[in-house]
Amino acid sequence: MGIGVSNWRLARAVAQAGQLGVVSGTALNTLLVRRLQQGDIGGAVRWALERCPLHDAARRIEARYFVPGGKPATQPYRAAPMFTVAPSDELLELTIVANFVEVALAKHGHNGFVGLNLLEKVQLPTLASLFGAMLAGVDCVLMGAGIPRAIPGVLDQLAAWRPVTLDIAVAGAEPDKPHACRFDPRRFVPEMPPLRRPAFLAIVSSAALATTLARKASGRVDGFVLEGNTAGGHNAPPRGGTTLDVRGEPIYGLRDQVDLAAIRALGRPFWIAGSCAYPEKLYAARAAGAAGVQIGTAFAFCAESGLAPELKRAVLAQSAAGTTTLFTDPRASPTGLPFKVAGVAGTVSDEAVYTNRARVCDLGYLRQPYRRDDGDVGYRCPAEPVDDFTRKGGDPADAAGRKCLCNGLFAAVGLGQVLDDRATEPALVTAGADVAEIARFVQPGTNTYRAIDVLRFVARALDAS
């Protein structure tokens, strides 16, 4: 659900309806400071800041970033620091507080369940993010885009207020000199009663990966989300190799279908994801032994999501007219994973917009740590300026076609950085294959729909069973 699309408002609406509402945990520290600089209209962010156990840090963050009435539209956002393997206490505090704020707001006013979705590929903020979410009482942590073997054990240790470490993938690192992030929760909050350990759901695309996690993870894996290649955002690469079709998209086949019998044999609940916002898909999932389905794209364009209203209108109009375009781009993401990009005028899906955008890496969530010649850790991103990337040892061929997901996704929720010419960063919209049919949720005489409309539509399968 990108950055800020599955926000606290959407997660709360889903949780209030009796389902698991999930907030995207990606880049929440920058999301928080930009919301404060927008003036925090309505005061929700400041309400949550007042309730954060890191009282002094929350006050410092508000004093540093809050702009009453909002910053001028032509003024750039003040930036938060970028993460490194050894981040400052200031950045760790900001990340803890940001995750607390998002989860606390999502959980406010109801007794439903709220989850936090993180990416294994975005490792450096993970420990502080988990702790902040747990302080707010998060019920579930979901993680994909990699093999999150260490996370269950991290949750166990954080719940007991123990220091934790997370091994970090550093390109070119010497085998006998691993790199790790370290985090001690007691440095930031006086020790309190044990925290409740949230359930952990691994997002996987194969039974083999699910089996590995069930047997070899550092702690309990409570269930799995089985995500197919029609889902939005990052997809797993096809197991048949890197062959592309005539459109230039990866080719998926029978080897990419999840062995549900093997999943059932693990004896843990599982959910099916990827174009599942249909009653018949829920019915089929339940008949196959699944606990239910995960829905993303249908929620991404509903009224409560954080996606910019003009982008919602444009995509809903395309869906109604039958003109939706979606491309599984093998080059877009700096991670190297296929990434779905929706074709929307004025966004980086337009070749001219992509070409004219000046490459910059000023947020850095997808930067790759690498070992420099002097032995220290450096950071590079295939979407940064090509000269910078190659100077740091990157292959210039790996930079071709890469899109800055960080800036593009922030622009998609109306929080794009202001550039020197007073323009803003162009948006990037991601969606699953189901985006072509989301107009089905819009009732005659309206041009939008709500999260509850999606849930009621899909729940027809339960009524019929």
C-alpha positions in Angstrom: 0.0 0.0 0.0 2.9 2.3 -0.6 3.8 5.1 1.8 0.9 6.6 3.6 -1.8 5.1 1.4 -2.9 2.5 4.0 -2.9 5.2 6.7 -4.4 5.3 10.2 -7.8 6.4 8.9 -8.1 3.5 6.5 -6.8 1.0 9.0 -9.2 2.3 11.7 -12.2 2.1 9.3 -11.3 -1.6 8.5 -10.7 -2.5 12.1 -14.0 -0.8 13.2 -15.7 -3.1 10.7 -14.4 -6.2 12.5 -11.4 -7.0 10.2 -7.7 -6.5 10.6 -6.8 -3.0 9.6 -3.2 -2.6 8.6 -1.1 0.6 8.4 1.9 0.8 6.1 5.0 1.2 8.3 7.3 2.4 5.5 8.9 5.8 6.0 6.6 6.8 8.9 9.2 9.1 10.3 9.2 11.3 7.2 5.4 10.9 6.9 5.1 12.3 10.5 7.3 15.3 10.0 5.6 16.3 6.7 2.1 16.0 8.2 3.3 18.3 11.0 4.7 20.8 8.4 1.3 20.7 6.6 -0.2 22.0 9.8 -1.8 18.8 11.2 -5.3 20.0 10.3 -7.7 18.6 12.8 -4.9 18.0 15.4 -4.9 14.1 15.2 -1.1 13.9 15.1 -0.6 16.2 18.0 -3.3 14.3 20.0 -1.2 11.1 19.5 2.0 12.9 20.3 0.6 13.9 23.7 0.0 10.3 24.6 3.4 8.9 23.5 5.5 7.4 26.3 8.5 9.2 24.9 7.2 12.5 26.3 10.3 14.6 25.9 11.0 13.3 22.4 7.4 13.9 21.3 7.6 17.5 22.5 10.9 18.1 20.7 9.5 16.7 17.4 6.5 18.9 17.6 8.5 22.0 18.4 11.0 21.2 15.5 8.5 20.3 12.8 5.0 21.6 13.5 4.0 24.7 11.4 0.7 26.2 12.6 -1.5 26.6 9.6 0.9 24.7 7.4 4.0 25.7 5.5 3.7 27.8 2.3 3.1 25.6 -0.7 6.3 26.8 -2.4 8.5 26.0 0.6 10.3 22.7 0.6 9.7 20.3 3.5 12.3 20.2 6.3 13.9 16.8 6.0 14.3 14.1 8.6 17.8 12.5 8.8 18.5 9.5 6.6 19.1 6.1 8.2 22.5 4.4 8.5 23.6 1.2 10.2 24.3 3.3 13.3 21.5 5.9 13.4 21.5 8.8 15.9 19.3 8.7 19.0 17.4 11.6 17.5 16.4 9.6 14.4 15.6 6.5 16.5 13.3 8.6 18.7 11.6 10.1 15.7 11.0 6.6 14.3 9.6 5.2 17.6 7.3 8.2 18.0 6.1 8.1 14.3 5.2 4.4 14.6 3.5 5.0 17.9 1.4 7.8 16.4 0.2 5.9 13.4 -0.8 2.8 15.4 -2.3 4.7 18.3 -4.5 6.7 15.9 -5.5 3.5 14.0 -6.5 1.9 17.3 -8.3 4.9 18.8 -12.0 4.6 19.5 -12.7 0.9 18.9 -11.7 -2.6 20.1 -10.7 -3.9 16.7 -7.4 -5.2 15.5 -4.6 -3.2 13.9 -1.5 -4.5 12.1 1.7 -2.9 10.9 3.2 -3.8 7.5 7.0 -3.6 7.1 9.3 -4.5 4.2 12.3 -6.8 4.8 14.1 -4.8 2.1 13.9 -1.7 4.3 16.0 -3.0 7.2 17.5 0.0 8.9 14.4 1.5 10.6 12.9 -1.9 11.5 13.9 -2.2 15.2 12.7 1.2 16.2 9.6 0.9 14.1 8.6 -2.4 15.8 9.2 -0.9 19.2 7.1 2.2 18.6 4.2 0.1 17.2 4.4 -2.2 20.2 4.2 0.8 22.6 0.9 1.7 20.9 -0.4 -1.9 21.3 -0.1 -3.1 17.7 -1.9 -6.5 17.4 -0.1 -7.9 14.4 3.1 -7.3 12.4 3.2 -8.4 8.7 6.4 -8.4 6.7 7.4 -9.4 3.2 9.8 -8.4 0.4 12.4 -10.8 1.7 12.9 -13.5 4.2 12.0 -12.0 7.7 13.5 -14.9 9.7 14.8 -12.7 12.5 11.7 -10.7 13.2 9.7 -13.2 15.4 12.6 -13.4 17.8 13.0 -9.6 17.8 9.3 -9.3 18.8 9.9 -11.7 21.7 12.9 -9.7 23.0 11.3 -6.3 22.6 8.2 -7.5 24.5 10.5 -8.3 27.4 12.4 -5.0 27.1 15.6 -6.7 26.1 18.2 -5.3 23.6 17.9 -6.6 20.1 20.1 -6.9 17.0 19.3 -7.3 13.3 21.8 -8.5 10.8 22.1 -6.1 7.9 22.8 -7.1 4.3 25.9 -5.1 3.2 27.1 -5.7 -0.3 30.8 -6.8 -0.4 31.0 -7.4 3.3 33.7 -9.7 4.5 32.2 -13.1 5.7 33.8 -12.9 9.1 32.8 -9.3 9.7 28.9 -9.1 9.7 27.1 -5.9 10.1 24.1 -5.4 12.4 21.8 -2.7 13.8 21.5 -2.7 17.6 18.6 -1.3 19.6 18.0 -1.2 23.4 14.4 -0.1 24.2 15.4 0.9 27.8 17.5 3.7 26.4 14.3 5.5 25.2 11.6 4.6 27.7 12.0 3.7 31.4 11.2 0.0 31.8 7.6 -0.7 32.0 5.6 -3.9 32.4 6.2 -6.4 29.6 4.8 -5.4 26.3 2.3 -7.6 24.5 4.0 -9.5 21.8 2.0 -9.0 18.5 1.2 -11.9 16.2 3.6 -12.2 13.3 2.4 -12.9 9.8 5.0 -13.5 7.1 4.1 -12.4 3.5 5.4 -15.1 1.2 4.9 -16.3 -2.4 5.8 -20.0 -2.0 5.2 -23.0 0.2 9.0 -23.5 0.4 9.6 -20.1 2.0 6.7 -20.6 4.3 8.1 -24.0 5.4 11.5 -22.5 6.0 10.1 -19.7 8.2 7.9 -22.1 10.1 10.9 -24.3 10.9 13.8 -21.9 11.1 12.6 -18.5 12.1 14.0 -17.0 15.4 10.6 -17.3 17.1 7.0 -18.1 16.5 5.5 -17.4 13.0 1.8 -17.2 13.7 0.6 -17.4 10.1 1.2 -16.5 6.5 -0.1 -14.2 3.8 0.2 -15.9 0.4 0.7 -13.1 -2.1 0.3 -13.8 -5.8 1.9 -11.9 -8.7 -1.3 -9.9 -9.4 -0.9 -8.0 -6.1 0.3 -4.4 -6.2 3.6 -3.0 -5.1 6.5 -5.4 -5.2 6.1 -8.9 -6.5 8.3 -11.9 -6.1 10.4 -12.6 -9.2 9.1 -15.5 -11.3 10.7 -18.9 -10.5 11.0 -19.7 -14.2 13.8 -17.1 -14.8 13.9 -13.5 -16.0 12.2 -14.0 -19.4 10.0 -11.1 -20.4 6.9 -11.1 -22.5 6.2 -8.8 -25.6 5.3 -5.9 -23.3 8.5 -6.3 -21.2 6.8 -7.8 -18.2 8.0 -10.9 -16.2 6.4 -14.1 -17.2 4.8 -16.1 -14.4 3.7 -19.7 -14.7 2.7 -22.8 -12.9 5.8 -22.8 -10.8 4.7 -19.5 -9.3 1.5 -20.9 -7.9 1.6 -21.6 -4.2 1.2 -25.3 -3.1 -1.8 -24.9 -0.8 -1.6 -28.5 0.4 1.9 -27.8 1.7 0.7 -24.7 3.4 -2.2 -26.4 5.1 0.3 -29.1 6.3 2.1 -26.4 8.3 -1.0 -26.1 10.6 -1.0 -22.3 10.7 -3.6 -19.9 9.5 -3.1 -18.3 6.1 -4.6 -15.7 4.0 -4.6 -15.4 0.2 -3.6 -12.1 -1.5 -3.7 -10.7 -5.0 -7.0 -9.6 -6.7 -9.1 -11.1 -3.9 -11.7 -8.4 -3.3 -14.5 -10.5 -4.7 -17.1 -12.7 -2.9 -16.1 -15.7 -5.0 -12.4 -15.2 -4.2 -13.2 -15.2 -0.5 -15.4 -18.2 -0.8 -12.8 -20.1 -2.8 -10.1 -19.1 -0.3 -12.1 -20.4 2.7 -12.9 -23.6 0.8 -9.2 -24.1 0.3 -8.5 -23.9 4.0 -7.6 -20.2 4.2 -8.7 -18.0 7.1 -9.6 -15.3 4.6 -8.1 -12.9 2.1 -5.9 -9.8 2.1 -7.3 -6.8 0.3 -5.1 -4.0 -0.9 -5.9 -2.3 -4.2 -9.7 -2.0 -3.5 -8.9 -0.1 -0.3 -6.1 2.0 -1.9 -8.7 4.0 -3.9 -11.4 4.3 -1.2 -12.3 7.5 0.5 -10.3 6.8 3.7 -7.0 6.0 2.0 -4.2 8.5 1.9 -3.9 8.5 -1.9 -4.3 12.0 -3.3 -7.9 12.7 -4.3 -7.0 13.7 -7.9 -5.2 10.4 -8.4 -8.2 8.4 -7.0 -10.5 10.3 -9.4 -8.3 9.7 -12.3 -7.9 5.9 -11.7 -11.6 5.4 -10.9 -12.4 7.2 -14.2 -10.1 4.9 -16.1 -11.7 1.9 -14.5 -15.2 3.1 -15.4 -14.1 3.8 -19.0 -12.2 0.5 -19.4 -8.9 2.4 -20.1 -6.8 1.3 -17.1 -3.2 0.5 -17.8 -0.9 -1.4 -15.4 2.7 -2.5 -16.0 4.7 -5.0 -13.9 8.0 -3.2 -14.3 11.1 -5.3 -13.8 13.3 -2.2 -13.6 11.3 0.4 -11.6 12.3 -0.6 -8.1 15.8 -0.1 -6.8 15.3 -3.4 -4.9 15.5 -5.3 -8.1 12.1 -6.9 -7.5 9.3 -6.5 -10.1 7.0 -3.5 -9.2 3.6 -2.7 -10.5 3.1 0.8 -11.9 -0.3 2.2 -12.8 -0.5 4.4 -15.9 -1.7 7.8 -14.8 -1.1 11.0 -16.7 1.5 13.4 -15.2 3.1 10.7 -13.0 6.4 8.9 -13.5 4.6 6.2 -15.6 4.8 8.8 -18.4 8.2 8.4 -20.1 8.5 12.2 -20.5 7.9 12.8 -16.8 10.4 10.1 -15.9 13.0 11.4 -18.3 12.7 15.1 -17.2 12.8 14.4 -13.5 16.2 15.1 -11.9 17.5 12.0 -10.2 18.0 12.5 -6.5 18.2 10.4 -3.4 17.2 12.6 -0.5 15.0 10.1 1.5 17.1 7.0 1.2 14.8 4.2 2.4 15.9 1.9 -0.4 19.6 2.7 -0.3 21.8 -0.4 -0.2 24.6 -0.5 2.3 27.9 -1.6 0.8 31.4 -2.0 2.0 33.7 0.8 0.9 37.4 0.3 0.1 38.4 1.7 3.5 36.2 -1.0 5.2 33.5 1.4 6.3 29.8 1.1 5.2 28.6 3.4 2.4 25.2 3.8 0.9 24.0 3.8 -2.7 20.8 3.5 -4.6 20.3 2.6 -8.3 17.7 5.4 -8.6 20.1 8.1 -7.4 22.2 10.2 -10.0 24.0 7.7 -12.1 27.4 9.3 -11.6 27.0 9.1 -7.9 25.9 5.5 -8.1 28.8 4.4 -10.2 31.3 6.4 -8.2 30.2 4.2 -5.2 30.9 1.1 -7.2 27.5 0.5 -8.6 27.0 -0.9 -12.1 25.6 1.8 -14.4 23.5 -0.8 -16.1 21.8 -1.4 -12.8 20.7 2.2 -12.7 18.9 2.1 -16.1 15.1 2.6 -15.8 15.1 2.8 -11.9 12.4 5.0 -10.4 12.6 6.8 -7.1 9.9 5.0 -5.2 10.5 7.0 -2.1 9.8 10.4 -3.6 7.1 9.1 -6.0 5.1 7.4 -3.3 5.2 10.5 -1.0 4.0 12.6 -3.9 1.1 10.1 -4.5 -0.3 11.0 -1.0 0.0 14.7 -1.6 3.3 15.1 0.3 5.8 15.4 -2.5 8.9 17.5 -2.0 8.9 21.0 -3.5 11.7 21.4 -6.0 13.8 24.4 -6.8 11.5 25.5 -9.6 8.6 25.3 -7.2 7.2 22.3 -8.9 6.8 19.2 -6.8 8.1 15.7 -7.2 5.9 13.7 -9.6 3.8 10.9 -8.2 4.1 7.2 -8.7 1.0 5.1 -8.3 1.1 1.4 -7.6 -1.8 -1.0 -7.7 -2.7 -4.6 -8.3 -4.3 -6.1 -11.4 -7.7 -5.6 -9.7 -7.4 -1.9 -10.4 -9.1 -2.3 -13.7 -12.4 -3.2 -12.0 -12.5 -1.0 -8.9 -15.3 1.1 -10.4 -17.6 -1.7 -9.3 -17.6 -0.2 -5.8 -18.9 3.2 -6.9 -22.6 3.5 -6.6 -24.6 5.3 -9.3 -24.7 9.1 -8.7 -21.4 9.1 -6.7 -17.7 9.3 -7.7 -16.2 7.6 -4.6 -16.7 4.7 -2.2 -15.7 3.8 1.4 -13.8 0.9 2.9 -17.1 -0.5 4.4 -18.5 -0.7 0.8 -15.6 -3.0 -0.1 -16.1 -5.1 3.0 -19.8 -5.5 2.5 -19.3 -6.5 -1.2 -16.7 -9.2 -0.4 -18.6 -10.4 2.7 -21.5 -11.7 0.4 -19.5 -14.9 0.3 -20.0 -15.3 4.1 -23.7 -14.6 3.8 -24.0 -17.3 1.1 -22.0 -19.9 2.9 
